[in-house]
């Protein structure tokens, strides 16, 4: 496979994952801010912070309000991480690799593109936002479901797995950091326990993990249990340990894989020892930041190994 084809498949998968993650994030955040009591130091701008886009947002908007943040995340094509911009990138990357992608997937991508183009204003406005976001999420799930069902498990599939799992792990670390930040901002009083459950329950829902968490832990929502579940549970698709397992598996099925395989194994030993038990404090935030940097470094290793030349 040509390196440029591998890179386009990798990025198509990353962008598709980013679209669904962003839609889920806005949807869950909408509910969270409605439920949190007034006076809690947590607002829409936190979504910009989660995505490390403060400078980009500040260059385009003077007011950090709900409408500007939602527009920035959903429909601002000058923001390369917005739903609309990512969908354009998915479409372009798949268009140029259609010989290795099922034809039906291309049709579904075009359908999702038309849906977003026709309805983006509904997503920005509050009244029909839920319907728009659910349409985006379902569209992404349809595409991923078709790819999972119809693609052969060859190099094209493995590069798409790399992109999807790296992106998913990155978003999980960011959501955990956001939950940690909100948790630490709450006053330590009689209402804090319920508010903590609300925050961490919404972190789980943003990853579609609420039901699986309850089934696996057989416990109520607890901040430390949620953190450890989303870091170390090897069976849940959005948990960091699961993502790293799948990244390693994909690397092992690709040629010339020594460097990337060593990189992933070292990261697993350093960051994902199951005997770690985290508390909700600044040390956890620093740990999550180091994990994000490790994921970025992992992307660099993949790009150097497989995207720089023919392999």
For each residue, the residues with C-beta under 8 A, 3 or more apart:
1: 5 6 100 155 156 311
2: 5 6 310
3: 6 7 306 307 308 309 310 311
4: 7 8 307
5: 1 2 8 9 97 100 156
6: 1 2 3 9 10 155 156 159 306 307 311
7: 3 4 10 11 159 303 306 307
8: 4 5 11 12 93 94 96 97
9: 5 6 12 13 93 97 100 101 156 159 160 163
10: 6 7 13 14 159 160 162 163 302 307
11: 7 8 14 15 89 93 163
12: 8 9 15 16 89 90 93 94 97 160 163
13: 9 10 16 17 159 160 161 162 163 164 167
14: 10 11 17 18 163 164 166 167
15: 11 12 18 19 86 87 89 90 93
16: 12 13 19 20 86 90 140 143 144 164
17: 13 14 20 21 140 163 164 167 168 171
18: 14 15 21 22 81 86 167 171
19: 15 16 22 23 83 86 87 90 136 140
20: 16 17 23 24 136 137 140 141
21: 17 18 24 25 167 168 171
22: 18 19 25 26 51 73 74 81 82 83 86
23: 19 20 26 27 74 83 133 136 137 140
24: 20 21 27 28 133 137 206 207 208
25: 21 22 28 29 47 50 73 171 175 206
26: 22 23 29 30 47 70 73 74 123 129 133
27: 23 24 30 31 129 130 133 134 137 206
28: 24 25 31 32 202 205 206
29: 25 26 32 33 44 46 47 202 206
30: 26 27 33 34 129 130
31: 27 28 34 35 202 205
32: 28 29 35 36 198 199 202
33: 29 30 36 42 43 44
34: 30 31
35: 31 32 198
36: 32 33 40 42 195 198 199
37: 40 191 195
38:
39:
40: 36 37 182 185 186 195
41: 185
42: 33 36 46 181 182 185
43: 33 46 64
44: 29 33 47 64 65 66 69 70
45: 48 49 57 64 69
46: 29 42 43 49 50 178 181 182
47: 25 26 29 44 50 51 69 73
48: 45 51 53 54 57 64 69 72 73
49: 45 46 52 53 54 178
50: 25 46 47 174 175 177 178
51: 22 47 48 73 81 174
52: 49 174
53: 48 49 56 57 72 79 81
54: 48 49 57 58
55: 58 59
56: 53 59 60 79
57: 45 48 53 54 60 61 64 68 69 72 79
58: 54 55 61
59: 55 56
60: 56 57 72 76 78 79
61: 57 58 64 68 72
62:
63: 68
64: 43 44 45 48 57 61 68 69
65: 44 68 69
66: 44 69 70 126
67: 70 71 124
68: 57 61 63 64 65 71 72
69: 44 45 47 48 57 64 65 66 72 73
70: 26 44 66 67 73 74 123 124 129
71: 67 68 74 75 76 124
72: 48 53 57 60 61 68 69 76 79 82
73: 22 25 26 47 48 51 69 70 76 79 81 82 83
74: 22 23 26 70 71 82 83 84 120 123 124
75: 71 82 83 84 120 121 123 124
76: 60 71 72 73 79 82 84 85
77: 82 84 85 88
78: 60 85
79: 53 56 57 60 72 73 76 82 85
80: 85 86 89
81: 18 22 51 53 73 85 86
82: 22 72 73 74 75 76 77 79 85 86
83: 19 22 23 73 74 75 86 87 116 123 136
84: 74 75 76 77 87 88 116 117 120
85: 76 77 78 79 80 81 82 88 89
86: 15 16 18 19 22 80 81 82 83 89 90
87: 15 19 83 84 90 91 112 113 116
88: 77 84 85 91 92 113
89: 11 12 15 80 85 86 92 93
90: 12 15 16 19 86 87 93 94 109
91: 87 88 94 95 109 110 113
92: 88 89 95 96
93: 8 9 11 12 15 89 90 96 97
94: 8 12 90 91 97 98 101 105 106 109
95: 91 92 98 106
96: 8 92 93
97: 5 8 9 12 93 94 100 101 156
98: 94 95 101 103 106
99:
100: 1 5 9 97 156
101: 9 94 97 98 105 106 147 151 156
102: 105 106 146 147 150 151
103: 98 106 107
104: 107 108 146 150
105: 94 101 102 108 109 143 146 147 150
106: 94 95 98 101 102 103 109 110
107: 103 104 110 111
108: 104 105 111 112 139 142 143 146
109: 90 91 94 105 106 112 113 143
110: 91 106 107 113 114
111: 107 108 114 115 139
112: 87 108 109 115 116 136 139 140 142 143
113: 87 88 91 109 110 116 117
114: 110 111 117 118
115: 111 112 118 119 135 136 139
116: 83 84 87 112 113 119 120 136
117: 84 113 114 120
118: 114 115
119: 115 116 122 123 128 132 135
120: 74 75 84 116 117 123 124 132
121: 75 124 125
122: 119 125 127 128 129 131 132
123: 26 70 74 75 83 119 120 128 129 132 133 136
124: 67 70 71 74 75 120 121 129
125: 121 122 128 129
126: 66 129
127: 122
128: 119 122 123 125 131 132
129: 26 27 30 70 122 123 124 125 126 132 133
130: 27 30 133 134
131: 122 128 134 135
132: 119 120 122 123 128 129 135 136
133: 23 24 26 27 123 129 130 136 137
134: 27 130 131 137 138
135: 115 119 131 132 138 139
136: 19 20 23 83 112 115 116 123 132 133 139 140
137: 20 23 24 27 133 134 140 141
138: 134 135 141 142
139: 108 111 112 115 135 136 142 143
140: 16 17 19 20 23 112 136 137 143 144
141: 20 137 138 144 145
142: 108 112 138 139 145 146
143: 16 105 108 109 112 139 140 146 147
144: 16 140 141 147 148 164
145: 141 142 148 149
146: 102 104 105 108 142 143 149 150
147: 101 102 105 143 144 150 151 160
148: 144 145 151
149: 145 146
150: 102 104 105 146 147
151: 101 102 147 148 154 156 157 160
152: 156 157
153: 157 158 253
154: 151 157 158
155: 1 6 158 159 253 254 255
156: 1 5 6 9 97 100 101 151 152 159 160
157: 151 152 153 154 160 161
158: 153 154 155 161 162 250 251 253 254
159: 6 7 9 10 13 155 156 162 163 250 254 306
160: 9 10 12 13 147 151 156 157 163 164
161: 13 157 158 164 165 246 247 249 250
162: 10 13 158 159 165 166 247 250 251 302
163: 9 10 11 12 13 14 17 159 160 166 167
164: 13 14 16 17 144 160 161 167 168
165: 161 162 168 169 243 244 246 247 250
166: 14 162 163 169 170 243 247 295 298 299 302
167: 13 14 17 18 21 163 164 170 171
168: 17 21 164 165 171 172 237 238 243
169: 165 166 172 173 240 243 244 247 295
170: 166 167 173 174 292 295
171: 17 18 21 25 167 168 174 175 207 238
172: 168 169 175 176 207 230 238 239 240 243
173: 169 170 176 177 240 288 291 292 295
174: 50 51 52 170 171 177 178 292
175: 25 50 171 172 178 179 203 206 207 230
176: 172 173 179 180 203 227 230 231 284 288
177: 50 173 174 180 181 285 288 289
178: 46 49 50 174 175 181 182 203
179: 175 176 182 183 199 200 202 203 223 226 227
180: 176 177 183 184 227 280 284 285 288
181: 42 46 177 178 184 185 285
182: 40 42 46 178 179 185 186 199
183: 179 180 186 196 199 200 223 280
184: 180 181 280 281 282
185: 40 41 42 181 182
186: 40 182 183 192 195 196 199
187: 191 192
188: 192
189: 192
190: 193
191: 37 187 194 195
192: 186 187 188 189 195 196
193: 190 196 197
194: 191 197 198
195: 36 37 40 186 191 192 198 199
196: 183 186 192 193 199 200 223
197: 193 194 200 201 220 221 222
198: 32 35 36 194 195 201 202
199: 32 36 179 182 183 186 195 196 202 203 223
200: 179 183 196 197 203 204 221 222 223 226
201: 197 198 204 205 210 221
202: 28 29 31 32 179 198 199 205 206
203: 175 176 178 179 199 200 206 207 226 230
204: 200 201 207 209 210 213 221 226 230
205: 28 31 201 202 208 209 210
206: 24 25 27 28 29 175 202 203
207: 24 171 172 175 203 204 230 238
208: 24 205 238
209: 204 205 212 213 229 230 236 238 239
210: 201 204 205 213 214
211: 214 215
212: 209 215 216 236
213: 204 209 210 216 217 221 225 226 229 236
214: 210 211 217 218 219 221
215: 211 212 218
216: 212 213 229 233 235 236
217: 213 214 225 229
218: 214 215
219: 214 222 225
220: 197
221: 197 200 201 204 213 214 225 226
222: 197 200 219 225 226
223: 179 183 196 199 200 226 227 280
224: 227 228 277 278 279 280
225: 213 217 219 221 222 228 229
226: 179 200 203 204 213 221 222 223 229 230
227: 176 179 180 223 224 230 231 278 280 284
228: 224 225 231 232 276 277 278
229: 209 213 216 217 225 226 232 233 236 239
230: 172 175 176 203 204 207 209 226 227 233 236 238 239 240
231: 176 227 228 239 240 241 272 276 278
232: 228 229 239 240 241 272 274 276
233: 216 229 230 236 239 241 242
234: 239 241 242 245
235: 216 239 242
236: 209 212 213 216 229 230 233 239 242
237: 168 242 243
238: 168 171 172 207 208 209 230 242 243
239: 172 209 229 230 231 232 233 234 235 236 242 243
240: 169 172 173 230 231 232 243 244 271 272 291
241: 231 232 233 234 244 245 268 272 274
242: 233 234 235 236 237 238 239 245 246
243: 165 166 168 169 172 237 238 239 240 246 247
244: 165 169 240 241 247 248 264 267 268 272
245: 234 241 242 248 249
246: 161 165 242 243 249 250
247: 161 162 165 166 169 243 244 250 251 264 298
248: 244 245 251 252 261 264 265 268
249: 161 245 246 252 253
250: 158 159 161 162 165 246 247 253 254
251: 158 162 247 248 254 257 260 261 264 302
252: 248 249 257 261
253: 153 155 158 249 250
254: 155 158 159 250 251 257 260 306
255: 155 311
256: 305 306 311
257: 251 252 254 260 261 305
258: 261 262
259: 262 263 301 304 305
260: 251 254 257 263 264 298 301 302 305 306
261: 248 251 252 257 258 264 265
262: 258 259 265 266
263: 259 260 266 267 297 298 301
264: 244 247 248 251 260 261 267 268 298
265: 248 261 262 268 269
266: 262 263 269 270
267: 244 263 264 270 271 272 294 298
268: 241 244 248 264 265 271 272
269: 265 266 272 273
270: 266 267 294
271: 240 267 268 287 290 291 294
272: 231 232 240 241 244 267 268 269 276
273: 269 276
274: 232 241
275:
276: 228 231 232 272 273
277: 224 228
278: 224 227 228 231 283 284 287
279: 224 283 284
280: 180 183 184 223 224 227 284
281: 184 284 285
282: 184 285 286
283: 278 279 286 287
284: 176 180 227 278 279 280 281 287 288
285: 177 180 181 281 282 288 289
286: 282 283 289 290
287: 271 278 283 284 290 291
288: 173 176 177 180 284 285 291 292
289: 177 285 286 292 293
290: 271 286 287 293 294
291: 173 240 271 287 288 294 295
292: 170 173 174 288 289 295 296
293: 289 290 296 297
294: 267 270 271 290 291 297 298
295: 166 169 170 173 291 292 298 299
296: 292 293 299 300
297: 263 293 294 300 301
298: 166 247 260 263 264 267 294 295 301 302
299: 166 295 296 302 303
300: 296 297 303 304
301: 259 260 263 297 298 304 305
302: 10 162 166 251 260 298 299 305 306 307
303: 7 299 300 306 307 308
304: 259 300 301 307 308
305: 256 257 259 260 301 302 308 311
306: 3 6 7 159 254 256 260 302 303 311
307: 3 4 6 7 10 302 303 304
308: 3 303 304 305
309: 3
310: 2 3
311: 1 3 6 255 256 305 306
